[in-house]
Amino acid sequence: MPFFGGTRPAPIELPPISLDAKLEFRSAALADSLSYWKKQAAGRQMPLLSDIRPEEIARLLPFLSLFEMRTQDGEFSLFPRLAGSKFEEVFGPIHKRELHTVLAPEFLERWHGAARAMIEAGVPLRASGQVLHEDKSFISFEMLLAPLSRTGGDIDTLFLMSDFEMPGLSG
């Protein structure tokens, strides 16, 4: 029902994405991805983007997404340079598309908040929760959010490994 009278409805509040640094993954693919990330870091704070070699992780590619993290005019954004098939099965085709054109603002803010938390922590994080995109709340997710850098300085790329679970299916 449309609203009248000049007042705006209250903003939609969504459950947050659960984040932790314990990195205790249920998904074997995510545990393997974390091992690969640590190996590529080779004792550094994080690997370089160029250290990520798809040919070395061919079986993990369906789980992999790489998001460029941008700040322009004080606005933070995520740009999917690569979107793995597991991610696109749930969120649709997002590869090289501005996320604000694909996700509703309240969903986008959940993702931005998780990415900012990973940047602030400066370490990989485990994320979990329910998918809220397009009434898919019956799907739960577990993700590895890990920092990458193009230059070895600031964190500018999100190494995201995603696994999804639906009732009746093993993830």
C-alpha positions in Angstrom: 0.0 0.0 0.0 1.5 3.4 -0.9 2.2 5.8 1.9 1.2 9.4 1.9 1.7 12.4 4.2 5.4 13.0 3.7 6.8 10.5 6.2 9.2 7.8 5.0 8.9 4.2 6.1 11.5 3.0 8.6 14.6 1.5 7.0 14.6 -2.2 6.5 16.7 -4.0 9.1 18.3 -7.3 8.1 20.1 -9.8 10.3 23.8 -9.3 10.1 26.2 -11.7 8.6 27.9 -13.6 11.4 31.7 -13.1 11.3 34.5 -14.8 13.2 38.2 -15.1 13.0 38.3 -18.7 14.4 38.1 -20.0 10.8 36.6 -23.3 11.8 34.9 -24.3 8.5 32.3 -27.0 8.0 33.1 -27.0 4.3 36.2 -28.9 3.2 36.5 -26.7 0.1 36.7 -23.6 2.3 39.2 -25.2 4.7 41.3 -26.1 1.6 40.9 -22.5 0.3 42.2 -21.1 3.5 45.3 -23.4 3.4 45.9 -22.2 -0.2 45.6 -18.6 0.8 48.1 -19.1 3.7 50.5 -20.9 1.5 50.4 -18.0 -1.1 50.9 -15.5 1.7 54.2 -17.2 2.4 54.6 -15.6 5.8 53.4 -12.1 4.7 50.3 -10.4 6.0 48.4 -11.5 2.8 49.2 -12.7 -0.6 49.4 -10.5 -3.6 46.6 -10.8 -6.1 49.2 -12.1 -8.6 50.0 -14.9 -6.2 46.6 -16.4 -6.8 47.0 -19.0 -9.6 43.8 -20.5 -10.9 45.6 -23.5 -12.4 46.8 -24.4 -8.9 43.2 -24.5 -7.5 41.2 -25.7 -10.4 38.9 -27.8 -8.2 38.2 -24.8 -6.0 37.4 -22.4 -8.9 33.6 -22.8 -8.6 33.8 -21.5 -5.0 36.1 -18.5 -5.9 35.0 -14.9 -6.4 37.4 -11.9 -6.5 36.0 -8.5 -5.6 37.8 -5.3 -6.2 37.3 -3.0 -3.2 36.9 0.7 -4.1 36.5 3.9 -2.2 35.4 6.9 -4.3 34.2 10.2 -2.8 34.0 8.5 0.6 31.7 5.7 -0.8 32.8 2.1 -0.4 32.0 -0.4 -3.1 32.7 -4.0 -4.2 33.2 -4.8 -7.9 33.2 -8.5 -8.9 36.2 -9.1 -11.1 35.5 -12.8 -11.0 32.4 -14.6 -9.7 32.5 -18.3 -9.2 29.7 -20.6 -10.4 28.6 -21.4 -6.8 28.1 -17.7 -6.1 26.3 -17.0 -9.4 24.0 -20.0 -8.9 22.6 -18.2 -5.8 23.0 -14.5 -6.7 22.7 -14.6 -10.5 25.1 -13.2 -13.1 27.2 -10.6 -11.3 30.6 -11.0 -13.0 31.9 -7.5 -13.9 28.6 -5.8 -12.9 28.3 -3.1 -10.4 26.7 -4.8 -7.3 24.3 -1.9 -6.7 22.7 -2.8 -10.1 22.2 -6.4 -8.9 21.5 -6.2 -5.1 19.0 -4.2 -3.2 20.6 -1.5 -1.0 19.9 -3.3 2.3 21.6 -6.5 1.0 24.4 -4.5 -0.5 25.1 -2.9 2.9 25.3 -6.4 4.5 28.1 -7.3 2.1 29.9 -4.0 2.5 29.8 -4.4 6.3 31.3 -7.8 6.1 34.1 -6.6 3.7 34.8 -3.6 5.9 35.1 -5.8 9.0 37.6 -8.0 7.1 39.6 -4.9 6.1 39.6 -3.6 9.7 40.6 -7.0 11.1 43.3 -7.4 8.4 42.9 -11.1 8.6 40.7 -13.8 7.0 37.3 -14.1 8.5 34.6 -16.9 8.3 31.2 -15.6 7.4 27.9 -17.5 7.8 24.2 -16.8 7.7 21.2 -17.0 5.5 20.9 -15.8 2.0 18.3 -13.0 1.9 18.5 -12.3 -1.9 15.4 -12.9 -3.9 13.5 -14.8 -1.2 16.2 -17.5 -0.9 16.4 -17.5 2.9 16.1 -21.3 2.8 19.8 -21.3 1.6 22.5 -20.9 4.2 26.0 -19.9 3.4 29.5 -20.3 4.8 32.3 -18.1 3.3 35.9 -17.3 3.6 36.7 -13.6 3.3 40.4 -13.1 3.0 42.5 -10.0 2.1 44.6 -9.6 -1.1 46.6 -6.7 -2.3 47.7 -5.8 -5.8 50.9 -4.0 -4.6 51.7 -5.5 -1.1 50.3 -2.3 0.6 46.7 -1.8 1.3 44.0 -4.4 1.1 42.3 -3.8 -2.2 40.9 -7.2 -3.2 38.5 -9.6 -1.4 39.3 -13.3 -1.9 35.9 -14.8 -1.4 35.2 -18.5 -1.2 31.5 -19.4 -1.0 29.7 -22.6 -0.1 25.9 -22.8 0.1 23.7 -25.4 1.7 20.0 -26.0 0.9 17.7 -28.3 2.8 18.0 -31.8 1.6 21.4 -31.2 -0.1 24.8 -31.6 1.3 27.1 -28.5 0.8 
